[in-house]
Amino acid sequence: MNRRRLFAVFFSPLLAWGQAAAATFRGKLLAGQVLDSASGRIRLTGDEPTLGVLNDPRVIGLELELTGQSRGPDALEIDPIHKKAMYALKDGKRLFVTYWCDICSIRTYTPGQCWCCQEQTELDLRERYE
């Protein structure tokens, strides 16, 4: 038990030191996974579901707020989709980017076919995360 405490006291700060601080950017999403922000154009990367949203033609052109890890002065790796790091900004509101199937009443967080009926899901910007 004493070794665990010793490890926690001495090595926890070192583990936290290696983690980068989160960066948040706002701007208009352009084709090609680029955000046009006040500080310039930022190249975007992320996990596969996040890239699905960034490449959705219905989302391109929207004002977005994205949180992730800065990968240089002009690059952002967006946090994984389960961390809720992507919002649409519309009419002064911060909205969750979700997708909805009207037929099956199934909500997803990346575009594509409904898991049930195989119809295309519709973009559904929401005030609450459900």
N, CA, C and O atoms as a GROMACS GRO file, in nm:
protein
  520
    1MET      N    1   0.082  -0.120   0.000
    1MET     CA    2   0.000   0.000   0.000
    1MET      C    3   0.087   0.127   0.000
    1MET      O    4   0.052   0.225  -0.065
    2ASN      N    5   0.196   0.125   0.070
    2ASN     CA    6   0.283   0.242   0.077
    2ASN      C    7   0.346   0.274  -0.058
    2ASN      O    8   0.369   0.390  -0.090
    3ARG      N    9   0.376   0.172  -0.136
    3ARG     CA   10   0.435   0.194  -0.268
    3ARG      C   11   0.336   0.266  -0.360
    3ARG      O   12   0.375   0.352  -0.439
    4ARG      N   13   0.211   0.231  -0.348
    4ARG     CA   14   0.108   0.298  -0.430
    4ARG      C   15   0.101   0.446  -0.397
    4ARG      O   16   0.093   0.530  -0.487
    5ARG      N   17   0.102   0.477  -0.271
    5ARG     CA   18   0.098   0.618  -0.231
    5ARG      C   19   0.222   0.693  -0.278
    5ARG      O   20   0.214   0.806  -0.326
    6LEU      N   21   0.336   0.627  -0.263
    6LEU     CA   22   0.461   0.687  -0.308
    6LEU      C   23   0.455   0.716  -0.458
    6LEU      O   24   0.495   0.824  -0.503
    7PHE      N   25   0.406   0.620  -0.535
    7PHE     CA   26   0.392   0.639  -0.679
    7PHE      C   27   0.298   0.755  -0.709
    7PHE      O   28   0.328   0.840  -0.792
    8ALA      N   29   0.184   0.757  -0.640
    8ALA     CA   30   0.085   0.863  -0.664
    8ALA      C   31   0.142   1.001  -0.633
    8ALA      O   32   0.117   1.096  -0.707
    9VAL      N   33   0.216   1.011  -0.524
    9VAL     CA   34   0.270   1.141  -0.483
    9VAL      C   35   0.377   1.191  -0.579
    9VAL      O   36   0.378   1.309  -0.616
   10PHE      N   37   0.468   1.103  -0.621
   10PHE     CA   38   0.582   1.146  -0.701
   10PHE      C   39   0.560   1.144  -0.851
   10PHE      O   40   0.617   1.225  -0.923
   11PHE      N   41   0.479   1.051  -0.900
   11PHE     CA   42   0.469   1.034  -1.045
   11PHE      C   43   0.342   1.092  -1.107
   11PHE      O   44   0.339   1.114  -1.228
   12SER      N   45   0.240   1.117  -1.029
   12SER     CA   46   0.117   1.175  -1.085
   12SER      C   47   0.141   1.310  -1.151
   12SER      O   48   0.089   1.334  -1.260
   13PRO      N   49   0.219   1.399  -1.088
   13PRO     CA   50   0.246   1.527  -1.158
   13PRO      C   51   0.318   1.509  -1.290
   13PRO      O   52   0.294   1.585  -1.384
   14LEU      N   53   0.405   1.410  -1.299
   14LEU     CA   54   0.475   1.385  -1.426
   14LEU      C   55   0.379   1.338  -1.534
   14LEU      O   56   0.392   1.376  -1.650
   15LEU      N   57   0.283   1.254  -1.496
   15LEU     CA   58   0.184   1.207  -1.594
   15LEU      C   59   0.098   1.322  -1.643
   15LEU      O   60   0.069   1.331  -1.762
   16ALA      N   61   0.056   1.408  -1.552
   16ALA     CA   62  -0.027   1.522  -1.591
   16ALA      C   63   0.053   1.623  -1.674
   16ALA      O   64  -0.004   1.689  -1.761
   17TRP      N   65   0.182   1.636  -1.648
   17TRP     CA   66   0.266   1.731  -1.720
   17TRP      C   67   0.271   1.699  -1.868
   17TRP      O   68   0.280   1.790  -1.950
   18GLY      N   69   0.265   1.571  -1.905
   18GLY     CA   70   0.274   1.530  -2.045
   18GLY      C   71   0.147   1.554  -2.124
   18GLY      O   72   0.147   1.541  -2.246
   19GLN      N   73   0.038   1.588  -2.058
   19GLN     CA   74  -0.089   1.608  -2.127
   19GLN      C   75  -0.101   1.753  -2.174
   19GLN      O   76  -0.073   1.847  -2.099
   20ALA      N   77  -0.142   1.769  -2.299
   20ALA     CA   78  -0.158   1.903  -2.356
   20ALA      C   79  -0.290   1.964  -2.309
   20ALA      O   80  -0.388   1.893  -2.284
   21ALA      N   81  -0.292   2.095  -2.297
   21ALA     CA   82  -0.413   2.165  -2.259
   21ALA      C   83  -0.511   2.166  -2.376
   21ALA      O   84  -0.470   2.169  -2.492
   22ALA      N   85  -0.638   2.162  -2.344
   22ALA     CA   86  -0.741   2.163  -2.447
   22ALA      C   87  -0.746   2.300  -2.515
   22ALA      O   88  -0.727   2.404  -2.450
   23ALA      N   89  -0.772   2.298  -2.643
   23ALA     CA   90  -0.786   2.422  -2.721
   23ALA      C   91  -0.926   2.424  -2.780
   23ALA      O   92  -0.978   2.320  -2.824
   24THR      N   93  -0.988   2.540  -2.782
   24THR     CA   94  -1.122   2.555  -2.840
   24THR      C   95  -1.117   2.662  -2.948
   24THR      O   96  -1.061   2.770  -2.928
   25PHE      N   97  -1.175   2.630  -3.062
   25PHE     CA   98  -1.180   2.723  -3.174
   25PHE      C   99  -1.323   2.735  -3.224
   25PHE      O  100  -1.400   2.639  -3.220
   26ARG      N  101  -1.356   2.854  -3.272
   26ARG     CA  102  -1.486   2.878  -3.336
   26ARG      C  103  -1.460   2.929  -3.476
   26ARG      O  104  -1.366   3.004  -3.501
   27GLY      N  105  -1.546   2.887  -3.568
   27GLY     CA  106  -1.533   2.933  -3.705
   27GLY      C  107  -1.625   2.858  -3.797
   27GLY      O  108  -1.703   2.773  -3.754
   28LYS      N  109  -1.615   2.891  -3.924
   28LYS     CA  110  -1.698   2.829  -4.027
   28LYS      C  111  -1.627   2.706  -4.083
   28LYS      O  112  -1.510   2.713  -4.120
   29LEU      N  113  -1.698   2.594  -4.088
   29LEU     CA  114  -1.640   2.472  -4.142
   29LEU      C  115  -1.637   2.480  -4.294
   29LEU      O  116  -1.739   2.507  -4.358
   30LEU      N  117  -1.519   2.457  -4.350
   30LEU     CA  118  -1.501   2.455  -4.495
   30LEU      C  119  -1.480   2.311  -4.540
   30LEU      O  120  -1.447   2.224  -4.460
   31ALA      N  121  -1.500   2.287  -4.668
   31ALA     CA  122  -1.476   2.154  -4.724
   31ALA      C  123  -1.329   2.118  -4.704
   31ALA      O  124  -1.242   2.205  -4.702
   32GLY      N  125  -1.302   1.990  -4.690
   32GLY     CA  126  -1.164   1.945  -4.674
   32GLY      C  127  -1.117   1.946  -4.529
   32GLY      O  128  -0.997   1.950  -4.504
   33GLN      N  129  -1.210   1.944  -4.435
   33GLN     CA  130  -1.178   1.940  -4.292
   33GLN      C  131  -1.094   2.059  -4.249
   33GLN      O  132  -0.989   2.044  -4.186
   34VAL      N  133  -1.142   2.179  -4.284
   34VAL     CA  134  -1.073   2.304  -4.249
   34VAL      C  135  -1.173   2.395  -4.180
   34VAL      O  136  -1.287   2.409  -4.224
   35LEU      N  137  -1.130   2.457  -4.070
   35LEU     CA  138  -1.211   2.554  -3.998
   35LEU      C  139  -1.156   2.693  -4.028
   35LEU      O  140  -1.037   2.719  -4.007
   36ASP      N  141  -1.242   2.783  -4.077
   36ASP     CA  142  -1.203   2.921  -4.103
   36ASP      C  143  -1.235   3.002  -3.977
   36ASP      O  144  -1.348   3.045  -3.957
   37SER      N  145  -1.134   3.022  -3.892
   37SER     CA  146  -1.153   3.089  -3.763
   37SER      C  147  -1.097   3.231  -3.769
   37SER      O  148  -1.036   3.271  -3.868
   38ALA      N  149  -1.118   3.305  -3.662
   38ALA     CA  150  -1.066   3.442  -3.653
   38ALA      C  151  -0.914   3.444  -3.657
   38ALA      O  152  -0.854   3.543  -3.700
   39SER      N  153  -0.851   3.335  -3.613
   39SER     CA  154  -0.704   3.330  -3.613
   39SER      C  155  -0.647   3.267  -3.739
   39SER      O  156  -0.526   3.244  -3.747
   40GLY      N  157  -0.731   3.240  -3.837
   40GLY     CA  158  -0.686   3.181  -3.962
   40GLY      C  159  -0.748   3.044  -3.987
   40GLY      O  160  -0.835   2.999  -3.912
   41ARG      N  161  -0.701   2.980  -4.090
   41ARG     CA  162  -0.754   2.848  -4.125
   41ARG      C  163  -0.683   2.739  -4.045
   41ARG      O  164  -0.561   2.739  -4.031
   42ILE      N  165  -0.764   2.647  -3.993
   42ILE     CA  166  -0.712   2.541  -3.907
   42ILE      C  167  -0.748   2.406  -3.967
   42ILE      O  168  -0.865   2.379  -3.995
   43ARG      N  169  -0.647   2.322  -3.987
   43ARG     CA  170  -0.669   2.186  -4.037
   43ARG      C  171  -0.724   2.102  -3.922
   43ARG      O  172  -0.676   2.112  -3.809
   44LEU      N  173  -0.824   2.019  -3.951
   44LEU     CA  174  -0.891   1.942  -3.847
   44LEU      C  175  -0.870   1.792  -3.867
   44LEU      O  176  -0.874   1.742  -3.979
   45THR      N  177  -0.846   1.723  -3.757
   45THR     CA  178  -0.841   1.577  -3.756
   45THR      C  179  -0.922   1.529  -3.637
   45THR      O  180  -0.960   1.608  -3.550
   46GLY      N  181  -0.948   1.400  -3.633
   46GLY     CA  182  -1.023   1.342  -3.522
   46GLY      C  183  -1.047   1.196  -3.545
   46GLY      O  184  -0.994   1.137  -3.639
   47ASP      N  185  -1.128   1.136  -3.458
   47ASP     CA  186  -1.160   0.995  -3.475
   47ASP      C  187  -1.255   0.977  -3.593
   47ASP      O  188  -1.305   1.075  -3.649
   48GLU      N  189  -1.280   0.853  -3.631
   48GLU     CA  190  -1.360   0.825  -3.751
   48GLU      C  191  -1.501   0.885  -3.745
   48GLU      O  192  -1.544   0.945  -3.844
   49PRO      N  193  -1.575   0.872  -3.633
   49PRO     CA  194  -1.708   0.935  -3.629
   49PRO      C  195  -1.702   1.088  -3.642
   49PRO      O  196  -1.788   1.148  -3.706
   50THR      N  197  -1.601   1.150  -3.582
   50THR     CA  198  -1.585   1.295  -3.594
   50THR      C  199  -1.558   1.336  -3.738
   50THR      O  200  -1.614   1.433  -3.787
   51LEU      N  201  -1.471   1.261  -3.805
   51LEU     CA  202  -1.443   1.290  -3.946
   51LEU      C  203  -1.568   1.273  -4.031
   51LEU      O  204  -1.586   1.345  -4.130
   52GLY      N  205  -1.654   1.179  -3.994
   52GLY     CA  206  -1.781   1.163  -4.066
   52GLY      C  207  -1.864   1.290  -4.060
   52GLY      O  208  -1.924   1.330  -4.160
   53VAL      N  209  -1.869   1.352  -3.942
   53VAL     CA  210  -1.943   1.478  -3.927
   53VAL      C  211  -1.876   1.589  -4.007
   53VAL      O  212  -1.944   1.665  -4.077
   54LEU      N  213  -1.744   1.599  -3.998
   54LEU     CA  214  -1.672   1.706  -4.068
   54LEU      C  215  -1.686   1.696  -4.219
   54LEU      O  216  -1.677   1.798  -4.289
   55ASN      N  217  -1.707   1.577  -4.271
   55ASN     CA  218  -1.722   1.557  -4.416
   55ASN      C  219  -1.867   1.557  -4.462
   55ASN      O  220  -1.893   1.540  -4.581
   56ASP      N  221  -1.961   1.575  -4.370
   56ASP     CA  222  -2.103   1.577  -4.406
   56ASP      C  223  -2.135   1.708  -4.478
   56ASP      O  224  -2.115   1.815  -4.420
   57PRO      N  225  -2.183   1.702  -4.602
   57PRO     CA  226  -2.214   1.826  -4.676
   57PRO      C  227  -2.316   1.915  -4.604
   57PRO      O  228  -2.318   2.036  -4.627
   58ARG      N  229  -2.400   1.857  -4.519
   58ARG     CA  230  -2.500   1.936  -4.445
   58ARG      C  231  -2.437   2.018  -4.333
   58ARG      O  232  -2.496   2.115  -4.286
   59VAL      N  233  -2.317   1.980  -4.290
   59VAL     CA  234  -2.248   2.051  -4.182
   59VAL      C  235  -2.149   2.153  -4.239
   59VAL      O  236  -2.122   2.256  -4.176
   60ILE      N  237  -2.096   2.125  -4.356
   60ILE     CA  238  -2.002   2.219  -4.419
   60ILE      C  239  -2.073   2.352  -4.441
   60ILE      O  240  -2.183   2.357  -4.496
   61GLY      N  241  -2.010   2.459  -4.397
   61GLY     CA  242  -2.069   2.592  -4.406
   61GLY      C  243  -2.129   2.640  -4.275
   61GLY      O  244  -2.160   2.758  -4.262
   62LEU      N  245  -2.146   2.551  -4.178
   62LEU     CA  246  -2.200   2.591  -4.048
   62LEU      C  247  -2.090   2.652  -3.961
   62LEU      O  248  -1.972   2.620  -3.976
   63GLU      N  249  -2.131   2.740  -3.871
   63GLU     CA  250  -2.041   2.792  -3.768
   63GLU      C  251  -2.031   2.685  -3.660
   63GLU      O  252  -2.133   2.638  -3.609
   64LEU      N  253  -1.908   2.646  -3.624
   64LEU     CA  254  -1.886   2.541  -3.526
   64LEU      C  255  -1.797   2.589  -3.413
   64LEU      O  256  -1.719   2.682  -3.428
   65GLU      N  257  -1.812   2.523  -3.298
   65GLU     CA  258  -1.718   2.535  -3.187
   65GLU      C  259  -1.659   2.397  -3.165
   65GLU      O  260  -1.732   2.301  -3.142
   66LEU      N  261  -1.526   2.387  -3.172
   66LEU     CA  262  -1.458   2.259  -3.164
   66LEU      C  263  -1.354   2.262  -3.052
   66LEU      O  264  -1.282   2.361  -3.036
   67THR      N  265  -1.348   2.155  -2.976
   67THR     CA  266  -1.251   2.143  -2.867
   67THR      C  267  -1.163   2.023  -2.892
   67THR      O  268  -1.211   1.917  -2.933
   68GLY      N  269  -1.034   2.039  -2.867
   68GLY     CA  270  -0.941   1.928  -2.886
   68GLY      C  271  -0.801   1.967  -2.846
   68GLY      O  272  -0.781   2.057  -2.764
   69GLN      N  273  -0.705   1.899  -2.904
   69GLN     CA  274  -0.564   1.922  -2.874
   69GLN      C  275  -0.499   1.995  -2.992
   69GLN      O  276  -0.509   1.951  -3.106
   70SER      N  277  -0.434   2.105  -2.962
   70SER     CA  278  -0.364   2.180  -3.066
   70SER      C  279  -0.247   2.097  -3.117
   70SER      O  280  -0.170   2.042  -3.039
   71ARG      N  281  -0.234   2.089  -3.248
   71ARG     CA  282  -0.125   2.016  -3.312
   71ARG      C  283  -0.042   2.112  -3.397
   71ARG      O  284  -0.013   2.084  -3.513
   72GLY      N  285  -0.007   2.224  -3.338
   72GLY     CA  286   0.068   2.327  -3.409
   72GLY      C  287  -0.018   2.450  -3.424
   72GLY      O  288  -0.132   2.452  -3.380
   73PRO      N  289   0.036   2.555  -3.486
   73PRO     CA  290  -0.038   2.680  -3.497
   73PRO      C  291  -0.160   2.673  -3.588
   73PRO      O  292  -0.249   2.758  -3.578
   74ASP      N  293  -0.165   2.575  -3.677
   74ASP     CA  294  -0.276   2.569  -3.772
   74ASP      C  295  -0.340   2.431  -3.780
   74ASP      O  296  -0.393   2.394  -3.885
   75ALA      N  297  -0.337   2.355  -3.669
   75ALA     CA  298  -0.396   2.220  -3.671
   75ALA      C  299  -0.459   2.189  -3.536
   75ALA      O  300  -0.407   2.225  -3.431
   76LEU      N  301  -0.573   2.120  -3.541
   76LEU     CA  302  -0.646   2.080  -3.421
   76LEU      C  303  -0.690   1.936  -3.435
   76LEU      O  304  -0.752   1.899  -3.535
   77GLU      N  305  -0.659   1.854  -3.335
   77GLU     CA  306  -0.712   1.719  -3.329
   77GLU      C  307  -0.832   1.724  -3.236
   77GLU      O  308  -0.817   1.740  -3.114
   78ILE      N  309  -0.952   1.712  -3.292
   78ILE     CA  310  -1.075   1.723  -3.215
   78ILE      C  311  -1.086   1.604  -3.121
   78ILE      O  312  -1.054   1.491  -3.158
   79ASP      N  313  -1.130   1.630  -2.999
   79ASP     CA  314  -1.149   1.522  -2.902
   79ASP      C  315  -1.246   1.418  -2.958
   79ASP      O  316  -1.329   1.451  -3.044
   80PRO      N  317  -1.237   1.292  -2.911
   80PRO     CA  318  -1.327   1.187  -2.961
   80PRO      C  319  -1.474   1.226  -2.946
   80PRO      O  320  -1.510   1.303  -2.858
   81ILE      N  321  -1.556   1.172  -3.033
   81ILE     CA  322  -1.696   1.212  -3.040
   81ILE      C  323  -1.770   1.192  -2.909
   81ILE      O  324  -1.864   1.266  -2.879
   82HIS      N  325  -1.731   1.092  -2.829
   82HIS     CA  326  -1.801   1.067  -2.702
   82HIS      C  327  -1.771   1.175  -2.597
   82HIS      O  328  -1.837   1.178  -2.493
   83LYS      N  329  -1.675   1.262  -2.623
   83LYS     CA  330  -1.645   1.370  -2.529
   83LYS      C  331  -1.724   1.497  -2.558
   83LYS      O  332  -1.705   1.598  -2.491
   84LYS      N  333  -1.811   1.492  -2.656
   84LYS     CA  334  -1.898   1.606  -2.690
   84LYS      C  335  -1.815   1.732  -2.716
   84LYS      O  336  -1.832   1.834  -2.648
   85ALA      N  337  -1.727   1.724  -2.813
   85ALA     CA  338  -1.634   1.832  -2.841
   85ALA      C  339  -1.673   1.915  -2.964
   85ALA      O  340  -1.595   2.000  -3.008
   86MET      N  341  -1.791   1.892  -3.019
   86MET     CA  342  -1.831   1.959  -3.142
   86MET      C  343  -1.973   2.016  -3.127
   86MET      O  344  -2.068   1.944  -3.096
   87TYR      N  345  -1.984   2.147  -3.150
   87TYR     CA  346  -2.113   2.215  -3.141
   87TYR      C  347  -2.134   2.302  -3.263
   87TYR      O  348  -2.038   2.356  -3.319
   88ALA      N  349  -2.259   2.316  -3.304
   88ALA     CA  350  -2.296   2.412  -3.408
   88ALA      C  351  -2.342   2.539  -3.337
   88ALA      O  352  -2.408   2.532  -3.233
   89LEU      N  353  -2.308   2.654  -3.392
   89LEU     CA  354  -2.349   2.782  -3.336
   89LEU      C  355  -2.453   2.842  -3.430
   89LEU      O  356  -2.423   2.873  -3.546
   90LYS      N  357  -2.575   2.858  -3.380
   90LYS     CA  358  -2.684   2.905  -3.465
   90LYS      C  359  -2.779   2.991  -3.383
   90LYS      O  360  -2.823   2.950  -3.275
   91ASP      N  361  -2.810   3.111  -3.433
   91ASP     CA  362  -2.902   3.203  -3.366
   91ASP      C  363  -2.862   3.228  -3.221
   91ASP      O  364  -2.948   3.235  -3.133
   92GLY      N  365  -2.732   3.242  -3.196
   92GLY     CA  366  -2.683   3.269  -3.061
   92GLY      C  367  -2.686   3.150  -2.968
   92GLY      O  368  -2.661   3.165  -2.848
   93LYS      N  369  -2.715   3.032  -3.020
   93LYS     CA  370  -2.723   2.912  -2.937
   93LYS      C  371  -2.611   2.815  -2.973
   93LYS      O  372  -2.566   2.810  -3.088
   94ARG      N  373  -2.570   2.739  -2.875
   94ARG     CA  374  -2.469   2.634  -2.891
   94ARG      C  375  -2.545   2.501  -2.897
   94ARG      O  376  -2.605   2.459  -2.798
   95LEU      N  377  -2.541   2.436  -3.014
   95LEU     CA  378  -2.624   2.318  -3.038
   95LEU      C  379  -2.540   2.193  -3.060
   95LEU      O  380  -2.436   2.198  -3.126
   96PHE      N  381  -2.586   2.081  -3.006
   96PHE     CA  382  -2.522   1.952  -3.030
   96PHE      C  383  -2.549   1.909  -3.174
   96PHE      O  384  -2.659   1.926  -3.224
   97VAL      N  385  -2.449   1.852  -3.238
   97VAL     CA  386  -2.465   1.798  -3.373
   97VAL      C  387  -2.508   1.653  -3.359
   97VAL      O  388  -2.431   1.569  -3.312
   98THR      N  389  -2.632   1.623  -3.400
   98THR     CA  390  -2.683   1.487  -3.394
   98THR      C  391  -2.752   1.453  -3.525
   98THR      O  392  -2.776   1.540  -3.609
   99TYR      N  393  -2.784   1.326  -3.541
   99TYR     CA  394  -2.854   1.278  -3.660
   99TYR      C  395  -2.972   1.193  -3.614
   99TYR      O  396  -2.961   1.119  -3.516
  100TRP      N  397  -3.085   1.205  -3.686
  100TRP     CA  398  -3.211   1.145  -3.642
  100TRP      C  399  -3.277   1.068  -3.755
  100TRP      O  400  -3.279   1.113  -3.869
  101CYS      N  401  -3.331   0.951  -3.720
  101CYS     CA  402  -3.412   0.874  -3.814
  101CYS      C  403  -3.558   0.890  -3.774
  101CYS      O  404  -3.598   0.844  -3.667
  102ASP      N  405  -3.638   0.956  -3.859
  102ASP     CA  406  -3.780   0.976  -3.831
  102ASP      C  407  -3.859   0.846  -3.830
  102ASP      O  408  -3.958   0.834  -3.758
  103ILE      N  409  -3.816   0.750  -3.908
  103ILE     CA  410  -3.889   0.624  -3.919
  103ILE      C  411  -3.875   0.542  -3.790
  103ILE      O  412  -3.974   0.491  -3.738
  104CYS      N  413  -3.753   0.530  -3.741
  104CYS     CA  414  -3.725   0.442  -3.627
  104CYS      C  415  -3.707   0.516  -3.495
  104CYS      O  416  -3.696   0.453  -3.390
  105SER      N  417  -3.705   0.648  -3.499
  105SER     CA  418  -3.679   0.730  -3.380
  105SER      C  419  -3.547   0.694  -3.313
  105SER      O  420  -3.540   0.677  -3.192
  106ILE      N  421  -3.443   0.682  -3.395
  106ILE     CA  422  -3.309   0.651  -3.346
  106ILE      C  423  -3.220   0.772  -3.369
  106ILE      O  424  -3.215   0.827  -3.479
  107ARG      N  425  -3.148   0.813  -3.262
  107ARG     CA  426  -3.054   0.925  -3.270
  107ARG      C  427  -2.912   0.870  -3.275
  107ARG      O  428  -2.877   0.778  -3.200
  108THR      N  429  -2.831   0.925  -3.364
  108THR     CA  430  -2.689   0.891  -3.371
  108THR      C  431  -2.609   1.021  -3.370
  108THR      O  432  -2.666   1.130  -3.374
  109TYR      N  433  -2.478   1.008  -3.364
  109TYR     CA  434  -2.394   1.126  -3.352
  109TYR      C  435  -2.295   1.138  -3.467
  109TYR      O  436  -2.202   1.219  -3.464
  110THR      N  437  -2.317   1.057  -3.568
  110THR     CA  438  -2.238   1.066  -3.691
  110THR      C  439  -2.332   1.034  -3.807
  110THR      O  440  -2.425   0.956  -3.790
  111PRO      N  441  -2.312   1.093  -3.924
  111PRO     CA  442  -2.404   1.072  -4.035
  111PRO      C  443  -2.395   0.930  -4.091
  111PRO      O  444  -2.296   0.858  -4.071
  112GLY      N  445  -2.499   0.893  -4.161
  112GLY     CA  446  -2.498   0.762  -4.226
  112GLY      C  447  -2.637   0.702  -4.226
  112GLY      O  448  -2.737   0.770  -4.201
  113GLN      N  449  -2.642   0.574  -4.254
  113GLN     CA  450  -2.768   0.503  -4.259
  113GLN      C  451  -2.814   0.467  -4.118
  113GLN      O  452  -2.732   0.442  -4.029
  114CYS      N  453  -2.945   0.464  -4.100
  114CYS     CA  454  -3.004   0.420  -3.974
  114CYS      C  455  -2.968   0.274  -3.952
  114CYS      O  456  -2.967   0.194  -4.045
  115TRP      N  457  -2.938   0.241  -3.829
  115TRP     CA  458  -2.900   0.103  -3.796
  115TRP      C  459  -3.017   0.007  -3.818
  115TRP      O  460  -2.994  -0.112  -3.841
  116CYS      N  461  -3.139   0.056  -3.813
  116CYS     CA  462  -3.257  -0.029  -3.821
  116CYS      C  463  -3.310  -0.040  -3.964
  116CYS      O  464  -3.307  -0.148  -4.024
  117CYS      N  465  -3.357   0.071  -4.019
  117CYS     CA  466  -3.426   0.068  -4.148
  117CYS      C  467  -3.333   0.092  -4.268
  117CYS      O  468  -3.374   0.073  -4.382
  118GLN      N  469  -3.211   0.134  -4.242
  118GLN     CA  470  -3.110   0.161  -4.345
  118GLN      C  471  -3.138   0.287  -4.427
  118GLN      O  472  -3.072   0.310  -4.528
  119GLU      N  473  -3.234   0.369  -4.385
  119GLU     CA  474  -3.257   0.499  -4.450
  119GLU      C  475  -3.151   0.598  -4.401
  119GLU      O  476  -3.093   0.579  -4.294
  120GLN      N  477  -3.127   0.702  -4.479
  120GLN     CA  478  -3.029   0.804  -4.441
  120GLN      C  479  -3.080   0.885  -4.322
  120GLN      O  480  -3.196   0.926  -4.322
  121THR      N  481  -2.997   0.908  -4.222
  121THR     CA  482  -3.037   0.989  -4.108
  121THR      C  483  -3.031   1.137  -4.146
  121THR      O  484  -2.955   1.177  -4.234
  122GLU      N  485  -3.111   1.218  -4.078
  122GLU     CA  486  -3.118   1.362  -4.103
  122GLU      C  487  -3.040   1.438  -3.997
  122GLU      O  488  -3.042   1.401  -3.880
  123LEU      N  489  -2.972   1.544  -4.038
  123LEU     CA  490  -2.903   1.631  -3.944
  123LEU      C  491  -3.006   1.693  -3.850
  123LEU      O  492  -3.108   1.745  -3.896
  124ASP      N  493  -2.981   1.687  -3.719
  124ASP     CA  494  -3.074   1.737  -3.619
  124ASP      C  495  -2.994   1.809  -3.510
  124ASP      O  496  -2.944   1.745  -3.417
  125LEU      N  497  -2.983   1.941  -3.521
  125LEU     CA  498  -2.910   2.020  -3.422
  125LEU      C  499  -2.997   2.036  -3.299
  125LEU      O  500  -3.112   2.080  -3.309
  126ARG      N  501  -2.944   2.000  -3.182
  126ARG     CA  502  -3.023   1.994  -3.059
  126ARG      C  503  -2.963   2.082  -2.949
  126ARG      O  504  -2.841   2.095  -2.938
  127GLU      N  505  -3.051   2.141  -2.868
  127GLU     CA  506  -3.005   2.219  -2.754
  127GLU      C  507  -2.959   2.129  -2.640
  127GLU      O  508  -2.869   2.166  -2.564
  128ARG      N  509  -3.019   2.012  -2.628
  128ARG     CA  510  -2.983   1.919  -2.520
  128ARG      C  511  -2.924   1.793  -2.579
  128ARG      O  512  -2.958   1.752  -2.690
  129TYR      N  513  -2.836   1.731  -2.503
  129TYR     CA  514  -2.772   1.605  -2.544
  129TYR      C  515  -2.859   1.491  -2.494
  129TYR      O  516  -2.869   1.468  -2.374
  130GLU      N  517  -2.922   1.420  -2.585
  130GLU     CA  518  -3.011   1.309  -2.547
  130GLU      C  519  -2.966   1.181  -2.610
  130GLU      O  520  -3.028   1.077  -2.590
   0.00000   0.00000   0.00000
